[in-house]
């Protein structure tokens, strides 16, 4: 399932973006590595489940796509709130 391999690659920046979002929302920098570990374990479990239960592929893909769109929009919004520096 090559889609699953691509999804695994995409999970790393999604986890980084979620941690950055959590830090902006008030998570202390000391807890960020713990959140990283927890999200990484959850992502691994998700990948294993999708590998074992292919019927989960579509709902998981929809949720991850929505998450990527949300994080992308949040990043663009944050970027354009600050003055544009070239």
Secondary structure, DSSP 8 states (H G I E B T S, - for coil): -HHHHHHHHHHHHHHHHHHHHHHHTT--HHHHHHHHHHHHHHHHHHHHHHHH-GGGHHHHHHHHHHHHHHHHHHHHHHHHHS----
